[in-house]
Amino acid sequence: MSKKHIVDLTAEERKKLIAVVSKGRSKALVIRRAHILLKSDEGKTDDEIAEMLYIDPDTVQRMRKSYCLLGLEATLAGKAYPKPEPKLNENQEARLIALACSEPPAGWARWTLVLLAQQLVKDGVVASISPESVRLVLKKTNLSLGE
């Protein structure tokens, strides 16, 4: 079966990749990607490259595809993952902190993460929230539920 994405480096790209590999000052991931592109340009198969670099052949195939579709710089840099939206905005965080500092419900000695999460939903502050998200907000503000 023939390769769908063929790596054909220009002289300048090859020179840049050789510099990345030989200097060794880049991140290991970038050096590995450079090795993959250089070996692909030499005509090695995905399986041969994978065996040489101790990686999965699918990784080689993805790097070739990335190079053909996005170019050299984007392939070496990899994907930029967006930061996830915060679970709570500033007002909601303030409500959580105020709730955590208030008296716990009757029958409880102190607030728990689950109780705080349930109370936030009950009060209509948020539609839903996990105890872990509550913990992270409290940790960020150095607030402890312990005594």
C-alpha positions as semicolon CSV with decimal commas, in nm:
position;residue;x (nm);y (nm);z (nm)
1;M;0,000;0,000;0,000
2;S;0,142;0,340;-0,097
3;K;0,176;0,622;0,152
4;K;-0,091;0,889;0,135
5;H;0,129;1,162;0,285
6;I;0,483;1,170;0,148
7;V;0,748;1,381;0,319
8;D;0,960;1,572;0,068
9;L;1,183;1,813;0,257
10;T;1,347;2,112;0,093
11;A;1,720;2,160;0,144
12;E;1,650;2,439;0,392
13;E;1,402;2,228;0,593
14;R;1,645;1,936;0,600
15;K;1,924;2,166;0,722
16;K;1,699;2,301;0,998
17;L;1,595;1,951;1,112
18;I;1,955;1,830;1,117
19;A;2,045;2,130;1,333
20;V;1,760;2,049;1,574
21;V;1,873;1,687;1,602
22;S;2,247;1,747;1,626
23;K;2,244;2,037;1,873
24;G;2,016;1,855;2,117
25;R;1,900;2,177;2,279
26;S;1,534;2,133;2,187
27;K;1,273;1,940;2,380
28;A;1,293;1,563;2,337
29;L;0,954;1,563;2,166
30;V;1,072;1,813;1,904
31;I;1,392;1,613;1,843
32;R;1,189;1,295;1,798
33;R;0,958;1,468;1,549
34;A;1,262;1,594;1,359
35;H;1,403;1,240;1,345
36;I;1,071;1,110;1,211
37;L;1,062;1,369;0,933
38;L;1,426;1,313;0,838
39;K;1,386;0,936;0,820
40;S;1,059;0,973;0,625
41;D;1,236;1,198;0,377
42;E;1,504;0,930;0,334
43;G;1,231;0,691;0,218
44;K;1,217;0,469;0,525
45;T;0,886;0,295;0,596
46;D;0,674;0,377;0,899
47;D;0,758;0,041;1,056
48;E;1,133;0,092;1,006
49;I;1,121;0,440;1,158
50;A;0,906;0,321;1,446
51;E;1,149;0,040;1,522
52;M;1,451;0,275;1,508
53;L;1,294;0,533;1,740
54;Y;1,103;0,292;1,965
55;I;0,767;0,449;1,885
56;D;0,438;0,333;1,738
57;P;0,403;0,332;1,357
58;D;0,083;0,537;1,398
59;T;0,294;0,817;1,548
60;V;0,511;0,819;1,236
61;Q;0,203;0,829;1,015
62;R;0,056;1,122;1,215
63;M;0,381;1,319;1,187
64;R;0,393;1,267;0,809
65;K;0,030;1,375;0,779
66;S;0,089;1,678;0,999
67;Y;0,389;1,783;0,789
68;C;0,197;1,751;0,463
69;L;-0,108;1,939;0,591
70;L;0,039;2,195;0,831
71;G;0,404;2,239;0,737
72;L;0,731;2,202;0,922
73;E;0,690;2,460;1,200
74;A;0,344;2,342;1,304
75;T;0,456;1,979;1,301
76;L;0,755;2,047;1,525
77;A;0,552;2,266;1,761
78;G;0,262;2,024;1,794
79;K;-0,095;2,111;1,883
80;A;-0,175;2,407;2,100
81;Y;-0,444;2,294;2,340
82;P;-0,682;2,566;2,461
83;K;-0,719;2,617;2,833
84;P;-1,050;2,484;2,963
85;E;-1,308;2,735;3,076
86;P;-1,314;2,779;3,454
87;K;-1,603;2,600;3,627
88;L;-1,688;2,905;3,835
89;N;-1,662;3,277;3,761
90;E;-1,542;3,527;4,024
91;N;-1,890;3,587;4,169
92;Q;-1,959;3,215;4,197
93;E;-1,620;3,159;4,362
94;A;-1,699;3,435;4,612
95;R;-2,032;3,268;4,692
96;L;-1,853;2,934;4,743
97;I;-1,596;3,088;4,977
98;A;-1,866;3,268;5,175
99;L;-2,060;2,944;5,201
100;A;-1,752;2,751;5,316
101;C;-1,688;3,012;5,587
102;S;-2,048;3,003;5,710
103;E;-2,201;2,763;5,960
104;P;-2,257;2,412;5,824
105;P;-2,611;2,274;5,798
106;A;-2,779;2,132;6,107
107;G;-2,645;1,792;6,201
108;W;-2,301;1,855;6,051
109;A;-1,991;1,960;6,242
110;R;-1,831;2,116;5,932
111;W;-1,875;2,155;5,558
112;T;-1,766;1,874;5,328
113;L;-1,686;1,913;4,961
114;V;-1,998;1,717;4,869
115;L;-2,216;1,932;5,095
116;L;-2,073;2,251;4,946
117;A;-2,130;2,125;4,591
118;Q;-2,488;2,024;4,672
119;Q;-2,560;2,356;4,843
120;L;-2,425;2,556;4,545
121;V;-2,663;2,368;4,315
122;K;-2,953;2,403;4,561
123;D;-2,894;2,780;4,592
124;G;-2,888;2,814;4,212
125;V;-2,530;2,940;4,200
126;V;-2,443;2,675;3,938
127;A;-2,637;2,412;3,745
128;S;-2,394;2,139;3,849
129;I;-2,049;2,113;4,004
130;S;-1,832;1,829;4,126
131;P;-1,676;1,812;4,472
132;E;-1,336;1,810;4,299
133;S;-1,407;2,147;4,137
134;V;-1,507;2,281;4,478
135;R;-1,181;2,146;4,623
136;L;-0,973;2,315;4,353
137;V;-1,134;2,654;4,414
138;L;-1,082;2,624;4,789
139;K;-0,723;2,511;4,737
140;K;-0,657;2,809;4,511
141;T;-0,772;3,043;4,789
142;N;-0,580;2,849;5,059
143;L;-0,907;2,780;5,240
144;S;-0,925;2,459;5,441
145;L;-1,240;2,283;5,555
146;G;-1,047;2,132;5,847
147;E;-1,001;2,299;6,180
